[in-house]
Amino acid sequence: MKINKKIILASLSPRRIELLKKWGLEFDIVPSNIDETYNLKRPSSIVKYLAYKKAEFVKENNPDSIVIGSDTIVVLNGKILGKPKDKQDSISMVKELNGSTHRVYTGVSILSSKLNVVFYDTAIVKMKKLSDTDLQKFFGKHMDKAGAYAVQDKNDSFVKKIYGDYFTVVGLPHIKLKEKLKLFGIDIM
């Protein structure tokens, strides 16, 4: 759908870019450059806060645009797993997630000059229990993804089952995003 306002995705995430294109949205890409530290405890608050900060950063220089920001984290037994800091961190995360059931939280912020909407979605992910040999394929492979794994990677055999919106795990909750974008007069597939 063609709208009067320019839409901006405040992210360089290839997955988010691919999803929005797949869903028929025309948009520009302007990465946010924020400090992603926080003092919050609740995962839902963390992803909403970071999604808002990313969108707000880009919105400051694009006041007449609709800006979409997003953030995803993995939570295992109360422990937050973001993007790995280094290969050793990746190895540790993958080992912890092996055979686990955990939650993935994705927060989204949509900002315009007239309306600000911030929401989150969560999905439960059950991981396969892999042998040490099979697990090694994941060490350091997904350094740019929360939890150091990629559900959308067809070569990854780590995820057994998802309860909830698959796209929440990828990084943009499709069902809720589609509903919220309608508030801005935007329809996606």
Contacts in CASP RR format, 6 or more apart in sequence:
PFRMAT RR
TARGET T0000
AUTHOR 0000-0000-0000
METHOD contacts of the structure
MODEL  1
MKINKKIILASLSPRRIELLKKWGLEFDIVPSNIDETYNLKRPSSIVKYL
AYKKAEFVKENNPDSIVIGSDTIVVLNGKILGKPKDKQDSISMVKELNGS
THRVYTGVSILSSKLNVVFYDTAIVKMKKLSDTDLQKFFGKHMDKAGAYA
VQDKNDSFVKKIYGDYFTVVGLPHIKLKEKLKLFGIDIM
1 185 0 8 1.000
1 186 0 8 1.000
1 187 0 8 1.000
2 26 0 8 1.000
3 66 0 8 1.000
3 184 0 8 1.000
3 185 0 8 1.000
3 186 0 8 1.000
5 64 0 8 1.000
5 65 0 8 1.000
5 66 0 8 1.000
5 112 0 8 1.000
6 27 0 8 1.000
6 28 0 8 1.000
6 62 0 8 1.000
6 64 0 8 1.000
6 65 0 8 1.000
6 66 0 8 1.000
7 25 0 8 1.000
7 26 0 8 1.000
7 27 0 8 1.000
7 28 0 8 1.000
7 65 0 8 1.000
7 66 0 8 1.000
7 67 0 8 1.000
7 68 0 8 1.000
7 186 0 8 1.000
8 27 0 8 1.000
8 28 0 8 1.000
8 29 0 8 1.000
8 30 0 8 1.000
8 58 0 8 1.000
8 62 0 8 1.000
8 65 0 8 1.000
8 66 0 8 1.000
8 67 0 8 1.000
8 68 0 8 1.000
9 16 0 8 1.000
9 17 0 8 1.000
9 20 0 8 1.000
9 27 0 8 1.000
9 28 0 8 1.000
9 29 0 8 1.000
9 30 0 8 1.000
9 67 0 8 1.000
9 68 0 8 1.000
9 69 0 8 1.000
10 30 0 8 1.000
10 31 0 8 1.000
10 32 0 8 1.000
10 54 0 8 1.000
10 55 0 8 1.000
10 57 0 8 1.000
10 58 0 8 1.000
10 67 0 8 1.000
10 68 0 8 1.000
10 69 0 8 1.000
10 70 0 8 1.000
11 17 0 8 1.000
11 29 0 8 1.000
11 31 0 8 1.000
11 32 0 8 1.000
11 54 0 8 1.000
11 68 0 8 1.000
11 69 0 8 1.000
11 70 0 8 1.000
12 29 0 8 1.000
12 31 0 8 1.000
13 70 0 8 1.000
13 144 0 8 1.000
13 171 0 8 1.000
15 150 0 8 1.000
15 152 0 8 1.000
15 170 0 8 1.000
15 171 0 8 1.000
15 172 0 8 1.000
16 70 0 8 1.000
16 171 0 8 1.000
16 172 0 8 1.000
17 29 0 8 1.000
19 167 0 8 1.000
19 170 0 8 1.000
19 171 0 8 1.000
19 172 0 8 1.000
19 174 0 8 1.000
20 27 0 8 1.000
20 68 0 8 1.000
20 172 0 8 1.000
20 188 0 8 1.000
22 189 0 8 1.000
23 174 0 8 1.000
23 178 0 8 1.000
23 188 0 8 1.000
23 189 0 8 1.000
24 188 0 8 1.000
24 189 0 8 1.000
25 186 0 8 1.000
25 188 0 8 1.000
27 68 0 8 1.000
28 65 0 8 1.000
30 58 0 8 1.000
30 61 0 8 1.000
30 62 0 8 1.000
30 67 0 8 1.000
31 58 0 8 1.000
32 53 0 8 1.000
32 54 0 8 1.000
32 55 0 8 1.000
32 57 0 8 1.000
32 58 0 8 1.000
32 69 0 8 1.000
33 57 0 8 1.000
34 50 0 8 1.000
34 53 0 8 1.000
34 54 0 8 1.000
34 57 0 8 1.000
36 50 0 8 1.000
36 53 0 8 1.000
36 71 0 8 1.000
38 46 0 8 1.000
38 49 0 8 1.000
38 50 0 8 1.000
40 46 0 8 1.000
40 49 0 8 1.000
43 73 0 8 1.000
43 75 0 8 1.000
43 80 0 8 1.000
43 103 0 8 1.000
43 105 0 8 1.000
43 122 0 8 1.000
44 105 0 8 1.000
44 107 0 8 1.000
44 120 0 8 1.000
44 122 0 8 1.000
46 71 0 8 1.000
46 73 0 8 1.000
46 80 0 8 1.000
46 105 0 8 1.000
47 71 0 8 1.000
47 72 0 8 1.000
47 73 0 8 1.000
47 105 0 8 1.000
47 106 0 8 1.000
47 107 0 8 1.000
47 120 0 8 1.000
48 107 0 8 1.000
48 109 0 8 1.000
48 118 0 8 1.000
48 119 0 8 1.000
48 120 0 8 1.000
50 71 0 8 1.000
50 107 0 8 1.000
51 69 0 8 1.000
51 70 0 8 1.000
51 71 0 8 1.000
51 107 0 8 1.000
51 108 0 8 1.000
51 109 0 8 1.000
51 118 0 8 1.000
51 120 0 8 1.000
52 69 0 8 1.000
52 109 0 8 1.000
52 111 0 8 1.000
52 118 0 8 1.000
54 69 0 8 1.000
54 70 0 8 1.000
54 71 0 8 1.000
54 109 0 8 1.000
55 67 0 8 1.000
55 68 0 8 1.000
55 69 0 8 1.000
55 109 0 8 1.000
55 110 0 8 1.000
55 111 0 8 1.000
56 67 0 8 1.000
56 109 0 8 1.000
56 111 0 8 1.000
58 67 0 8 1.000
58 69 0 8 1.000
59 65 0 8 1.000
59 67 0 8 1.000
59 111 0 8 1.000
63 113 0 8 1.000
64 113 0 8 1.000
65 112 0 8 1.000
66 110 0 8 1.000
66 111 0 8 1.000
66 112 0 8 1.000
66 184 0 8 1.000
66 186 0 8 1.000
67 109 0 8 1.000
67 110 0 8 1.000
67 111 0 8 1.000
67 112 0 8 1.000
68 108 0 8 1.000
68 109 0 8 1.000
68 110 0 8 1.000
69 108 0 8 1.000
69 109 0 8 1.000
69 110 0 8 1.000
70 106 0 8 1.000
70 107 0 8 1.000
70 108 0 8 1.000
70 109 0 8 1.000
70 171 0 8 1.000
70 172 0 8 1.000
71 106 0 8 1.000
71 107 0 8 1.000
72 104 0 8 1.000
72 105 0 8 1.000
72 106 0 8 1.000
72 107 0 8 1.000
72 146 0 8 1.000
72 169 0 8 1.000
72 171 0 8 1.000
73 80 0 8 1.000
73 81 0 8 1.000
73 82 0 8 1.000
73 104 0 8 1.000
73 105 0 8 1.000
73 146 0 8 1.000
74 80 0 8 1.000
74 81 0 8 1.000
74 82 0 8 1.000
74 93 0 8 1.000
74 97 0 8 1.000
74 102 0 8 1.000
74 103 0 8 1.000
74 104 0 8 1.000
74 105 0 8 1.000
74 125 0 8 1.000
74 146 0 8 1.000
74 147 0 8 1.000
75 81 0 8 1.000
75 102 0 8 1.000
75 103 0 8 1.000
75 104 0 8 1.000
75 105 0 8 1.000
76 96 0 8 1.000
76 97 0 8 1.000
76 100 0 8 1.000
76 102 0 8 1.000
77 102 0 8 1.000
79 96 0 8 1.000
81 93 0 8 1.000
81 96 0 8 1.000
81 97 0 8 1.000
81 102 0 8 1.000
81 146 0 8 1.000
81 147 0 8 1.000
81 148 0 8 1.000
82 146 0 8 1.000
82 147 0 8 1.000
83 143 0 8 1.000
83 144 0 8 1.000
83 145 0 8 1.000
83 146 0 8 1.000
83 147 0 8 1.000
83 148 0 8 1.000
84 90 0 8 1.000
84 93 0 8 1.000
84 140 0 8 1.000
84 142 0 8 1.000
84 143 0 8 1.000
84 147 0 8 1.000
84 148 0 8 1.000
87 139 0 8 1.000
87 140 0 8 1.000
87 143 0 8 1.000
89 148 0 8 1.000
90 138 0 8 1.000
90 139 0 8 1.000
90 140 0 8 1.000
90 141 0 8 1.000
90 142 0 8 1.000
90 143 0 8 1.000
90 148 0 8 1.000
91 139 0 8 1.000
91 140 0 8 1.000
93 147 0 8 1.000
93 148 0 8 1.000
93 149 0 8 1.000
94 135 0 8 1.000
94 138 0 8 1.000
94 139 0 8 1.000
94 140 0 8 1.000
94 147 0 8 1.000
94 148 0 8 1.000
94 149 0 8 1.000
94 158 0 8 1.000
95 135 0 8 1.000
97 127 0 8 1.000
97 147 0 8 1.000
97 148 0 8 1.000
97 149 0 8 1.000
97 158 0 8 1.000
98 127 0 8 1.000
98 129 0 8 1.000
98 130 0 8 1.000
98 135 0 8 1.000
99 126 0 8 1.000
99 127 0 8 1.000
99 128 0 8 1.000
99 129 0 8 1.000
99 130 0 8 1.000
99 160 0 8 1.000
100 126 0 8 1.000
100 127 0 8 1.000
101 124 0 8 1.000
101 125 0 8 1.000
101 126 0 8 1.000
101 127 0 8 1.000
102 124 0 8 1.000
102 125 0 8 1.000
102 127 0 8 1.000
103 122 0 8 1.000
103 123 0 8 1.000
103 124 0 8 1.000
103 125 0 8 1.000
104 122 0 8 1.000
104 123 0 8 1.000
104 124 0 8 1.000
104 125 0 8 1.000
104 146 0 8 1.000
104 168 0 8 1.000
104 169 0 8 1.000
105 120 0 8 1.000
105 121 0 8 1.000
105 122 0 8 1.000
105 168 0 8 1.000
106 120 0 8 1.000
106 121 0 8 1.000
106 122 0 8 1.000
106 168 0 8 1.000
106 169 0 8 1.000
106 171 0 8 1.000
106 172 0 8 1.000
106 173 0 8 1.000
107 118 0 8 1.000
107 119 0 8 1.000
107 120 0 8 1.000
107 121 0 8 1.000
107 173 0 8 1.000
108 118 0 8 1.000
108 119 0 8 1.000
108 120 0 8 1.000
108 121 0 8 1.000
108 172 0 8 1.000
108 173 0 8 1.000
108 176 0 8 1.000
108 177 0 8 1.000
108 180 0 8 1.000
109 116 0 8 1.000
109 117 0 8 1.000
109 118 0 8 1.000
110 116 0 8 1.000
110 117 0 8 1.000
110 118 0 8 1.000
110 180 0 8 1.000
110 181 0 8 1.000
110 183 0 8 1.000
110 184 0 8 1.000
111 117 0 8 1.000
112 184 0 8 1.000
115 183 0 8 1.000
115 184 0 8 1.000
117 180 0 8 1.000
117 183 0 8 1.000
117 184 0 8 1.000
119 176 0 8 1.000
119 180 0 8 1.000
120 173 0 8 1.000
121 165 0 8 1.000
121 168 0 8 1.000
121 173 0 8 1.000
121 175 0 8 1.000
121 176 0 8 1.000
122 168 0 8 1.000
123 162 0 8 1.000
123 163 0 8 1.000
123 164 0 8 1.000
123 165 0 8 1.000
123 166 0 8 1.000
123 168 0 8 1.000
123 169 0 8 1.000
124 162 0 8 1.000
124 163 0 8 1.000
124 164 0 8 1.000
125 151 0 8 1.000
125 159 0 8 1.000
125 161 0 8 1.000
125 162 0 8 1.000
125 163 0 8 1.000
125 169 0 8 1.000
126 159 0 8 1.000
126 160 0 8 1.000
126 161 0 8 1.000
126 162 0 8 1.000
126 163 0 8 1.000
127 149 0 8 1.000
127 158 0 8 1.000
127 159 0 8 1.000
127 160 0 8 1.000
128 157 0 8 1.000
128 158 0 8 1.000
128 159 0 8 1.000
128 160 0 8 1.000
130 157 0 8 1.000
130 158 0 8 1.000
134 157 0 8 1.000
138 148 0 8 1.000
138 149 0 8 1.000
138 156 0 8 1.000
138 158 0 8 1.000
140 148 0 8 1.000
141 148 0 8 1.000
141 150 0 8 1.000
142 148 0 8 1.000
142 149 0 8 1.000
142 150 0 8 1.000
142 153 0 8 1.000
149 156 0 8 1.000
149 158 0 8 1.000
149 159 0 8 1.000
150 156 0 8 1.000
151 159 0 8 1.000
151 162 0 8 1.000
151 166 0 8 1.000
151 169 0 8 1.000
151 170 0 8 1.000
152 170 0 8 1.000
159 169 0 8 1.000
162 169 0 8 1.000
165 173 0 8 1.000
165 174 0 8 1.000
165 175 0 8 1.000
165 176 0 8 1.000
167 173 0 8 1.000
167 174 0 8 1.000
167 175 0 8 1.000
168 174 0 8 1.000
177 188 0 8 1.000
178 187 0 8 1.000
178 188 0 8 1.000
181 187 0 8 1.000
181 188 0 8 1.000
END
